[in-house]
Amino acid sequence: AARTKVKYKFGVKVPHDEKEARQFDIENGNELWPKAIKTELDQVVDEYKTFRDLGKYKGKSQVPHNYQSIKVNMAFDVKHDLRHKCRLVAGGHLTTPSGNTSYSSVASLRSIRLVTFVAELNGLELEATDVGNAYLEAKTNEKVCFVA
């Protein structure tokens, strides 16, 4: 049911997939979603050189030795400033773990309030940043492939 439900964020319809994104742009008379897709692919493919072409795919038997086959798809979002965002996401949950554990933490609201309080008490300035596509900076041991 959640997959078919229309999702709005900041008054903008958020697509479930690329086909729906194209349809929304036709309805709205703009090209915001294709631009978001291009921005993501330009960064992932061209700037970070994340992928390597392993040749023409001929079925399950063509998955290279020591590689695991995964699925990729586009995830869409609308930011608070109405930017249309797209992320290429991989089904990493489909891979067999390498044995090393991994964890990506997120600061809790309580921690942020505490740091802000301590900074204010001591007359310190706070700065924040966001690392775009941070996950692409992390090397993995797993070898995965997908059909583009």
DOLUMTOR-242005 format. One record per residue (C-alpha): residue number from 1; residue in one letter; x, y, z. Coordinates in steps of 0.25 Angstrom, whole numbers. Example, Ala and Ser with C-alpha at 12.3 -4.5 7.8 and 13.67 -1.06 7.14 Angstrom:
BEGIN
SITE	1	A	49	-18	31
SITE	2	S	55	-4	29
//
This chain:
BEGIN
SITE	1	A	0	0	0
SITE	2	A	11	10	3
SITE	3	R	17	7	-11
SITE	4	T	5	12	-18
SITE	5	K	1	23	-8
SITE	6	V	4	37	-14
SITE	7	K	15	44	-5
SITE	8	Y	16	59	-4
SITE	9	K	27	67	2
SITE	10	F	27	82	4
SITE	11	G	15	82	-6
SITE	12	V	22	74	-17
SITE	13	K	19	60	-22
SITE	14	V	30	51	-19
SITE	15	P	31	40	-30
SITE	16	H	34	25	-27
SITE	17	D	42	22	-39
SITE	18	E	48	29	-52
SITE	19	K	35	26	-60
SITE	20	E	27	33	-50
SITE	21	A	37	45	-49
SITE	22	R	36	47	-64
SITE	23	Q	21	47	-63
SITE	24	F	21	57	-52
SITE	25	D	30	66	-60
SITE	26	I	20	65	-72
SITE	27	E	9	69	-63
SITE	28	N	16	81	-57
SITE	29	G	23	86	-70
SITE	30	N	37	85	-65
SITE	31	E	49	76	-65
SITE	32	L	53	76	-50
SITE	33	W	54	61	-48
SITE	34	P	62	58	-60
SITE	35	K	72	69	-56
SITE	36	A	73	63	-42
SITE	37	I	75	49	-48
SITE	38	K	86	55	-57
SITE	39	T	93	62	-45
SITE	40	E	93	49	-37
SITE	41	L	99	41	-49
SITE	42	D	109	51	-53
SITE	43	Q	114	51	-39
SITE	44	V	114	36	-37
SITE	45	V	119	32	-50
SITE	46	D	128	43	-55
SITE	47	E	133	50	-43
SITE	48	Y	135	38	-34
SITE	49	K	137	28	-44
SITE	50	T	129	18	-36
SITE	51	F	126	7	-46
SITE	52	R	134	-1	-56
SITE	53	D	128	-7	-69
SITE	54	L	129	-22	-68
SITE	55	G	124	-24	-82
SITE	56	K	110	-29	-88
SITE	57	Y	102	-36	-78
SITE	58	K	97	-50	-82
SITE	59	G	89	-55	-70
SITE	60	K	92	-60	-56
SITE	61	S	103	-69	-62
SITE	62	Q	110	-56	-66
SITE	63	V	112	-51	-52
SITE	64	P	127	-50	-51
SITE	65	H	135	-59	-42
SITE	66	N	135	-54	-27
SITE	67	Y	124	-44	-30
SITE	68	Q	110	-43	-24
SITE	69	S	98	-38	-33
SITE	70	I	90	-27	-27
SITE	71	K	79	-17	-31
SITE	72	V	80	-2	-32
SITE	73	N	69	8	-33
SITE	74	M	67	23	-32
SITE	75	A	61	29	-19
SITE	76	F	55	42	-20
SITE	77	D	53	53	-10
SITE	78	V	49	68	-9
SITE	79	K	58	77	0
SITE	80	H	53	88	9
SITE	81	D	57	98	-1
SITE	82	L	49	91	-12
SITE	83	R	61	85	-19
SITE	84	H	58	72	-25
SITE	85	K	68	61	-21
SITE	86	C	71	47	-26
SITE	87	R	80	37	-21
SITE	88	L	85	24	-28
SITE	89	V	83	14	-17
SITE	90	A	88	-1	-17
SITE	91	G	82	-13	-10
SITE	92	G	94	-15	-1
SITE	93	H	85	-23	8
SITE	94	L	85	-34	-2
SITE	95	T	100	-36	-1
SITE	96	T	107	-46	8
SITE	97	P	114	-38	19
SITE	98	S	129	-39	18
SITE	99	G	130	-42	33
SITE	100	N	134	-28	37
SITE	101	T	124	-20	44
SITE	102	S	120	-6	40
SITE	103	Y	112	5	46
SITE	104	S	108	19	42
SITE	105	S	104	27	53
SITE	106	V	95	39	54
SITE	107	A	95	50	64
SITE	108	S	83	50	74
SITE	109	L	75	62	76
SITE	110	R	80	61	91
SITE	111	S	94	61	87
SITE	112	I	93	73	78
SITE	113	R	86	81	89
SITE	114	L	97	78	99
SITE	115	V	108	82	89
SITE	116	T	100	95	86
SITE	117	F	98	98	101
SITE	118	V	113	95	104
SITE	119	A	117	104	92
SITE	120	E	108	115	97
SITE	121	L	113	115	111
SITE	122	N	127	116	106
SITE	123	G	125	126	95
SITE	124	L	129	117	84
SITE	125	E	124	117	70
SITE	126	L	117	105	64
SITE	127	E	119	100	49
SITE	128	A	112	89	42
SITE	129	T	115	82	29
SITE	130	D	109	71	20
SITE	131	V	118	61	12
SITE	132	G	110	59	-1
SITE	133	N	111	45	-5
SITE	134	A	119	41	7
SITE	135	Y	116	26	5
SITE	136	L	124	27	-9
SITE	137	E	136	31	-1
SITE	138	A	136	18	7
SITE	139	K	144	6	1
SITE	140	T	137	-8	2
SITE	141	N	143	-22	1
SITE	142	E	130	-27	-6
SITE	143	K	130	-29	-21
SITE	144	V	117	-26	-26
SITE	145	C	111	-24	-40
SITE	146	F	97	-20	-46
SITE	147	V	91	-18	-59
SITE	148	A	91	-3	-63
//
